[in-house]
């Protein structure tokens, strides 16, 4: 079944992620586990940084999340994280709540797909 048939297009490119893991499925699953452990904390940090207008925390948290998402070629979510990283870099918070509102459901979908992969 292709990503288009499952409705997961743009969420995760498993072929690219496997390539990033050196074609080692066990390593890929370890990367998924680490991502799942860190994603909750990173999203909480992003939420807190926006509510407290902490540009340094926003930049750092969004940058880390973006990098992790790019391992999985998660285009939409990594682009949103990049937008937040740039907002933190520029201390520009006006649109941050809107971008966060777009990122949160994307992250829920990415996490769901990752958990399904672990359950296989």
N, C-alpha and C positions, 0 to 999 in steps of 0.2 A: 504494500500500500504506500503510495507516495504522500509527501507532505500535503499536496493539494487535495488529495482524496480525504485526508483526515482533518482538514481545516486548520492545520498548524503551520501553514506557510508564513515565513517571516519570524517564527518563534525560535526555532533551533534548526540549524543545519547539521545533522548528526554526522554526515560524511566529513564536513570541514572540521568538526570537533574531534572526530576520530583521527583525522590527519594531524591535528594539533597535538594529539596525545601519542603521536608516533605510531599510529595504527595498533595501539595497545588497548584493547577493550577494557581490561581491568583498570588501567590507569584512567581511562575516560570515566569509568564509573566512580573512581576515587575523586576525580575532579568534580563530578556531579554532586557527590556527597559533601565535599568542601564548600561548593557553591551554595548548596541548600543550608548549610550551617551558617554561612556568613551573610547570606542575602537578607535575612530577617534583621540582623543587627545593622547592616548598611542602610536598609530602608528606614529603620527607626532613627538612625543618625541623620538621614536626609530630612525626614519629617521635623526632627528637633531643630536642625540647622535653619530650616525655613521659618519655623515659628519663632526662633530666637534671633533670626537674622544674623547667623554666624557664618560668614562667608568662607572662612578657612575650613570649617567642618563640612560645609556643603561641597566645596571644591574637592576636598580629599575623599569624602564618602562617595560622591558621584563618580569621581575618577576611578576609584577602586571597583565600583559596581560596573562601570562601563568596560573596564579591562576584563573583568570576569565574564561579562556577557559576550564580549567579542571572541573569547575562546570558543564559544558555542555558536558563533556567527548569528547571534540574535539581533538582527538589524534594527528593528523598531525600538526595542527596549534600550539597546546600547545608544541609539541616536538620542533618545529622550534623556538618558543619563548624561550624555555628552552636553546636551543643552543645559542641564542643571550644573554640570561642572563649569561651563562657561559663565553661567550666572554667578556662581560662587567666585570665580576668578575676577569678575568685574563688579562684585558686590551689588548685583542687579537683581533684586528680589521681586519686582512687580509681577512678573509672569511665572515665577517659580511655583506658586500654588496650582496654577493651571497645568503646567508641565507635570508636576507631581500627580495630579489627578489623572493624567493620561498614562503615566508610568505605572501606577499601582495596579490597574487591571492587566496590563501587559505582564507585569511581574507575576501576578497570580496565575496567568496562563502558562508562562515559562516554567514556573515552579511545578505546576500540575503535570506538564509534559515530562519534566525531569523525574518527578516521582513515579510516573508511569514507566519510564525507562528503567528505573531501579527495580520496579516490581516485575519486570519481564523475566 
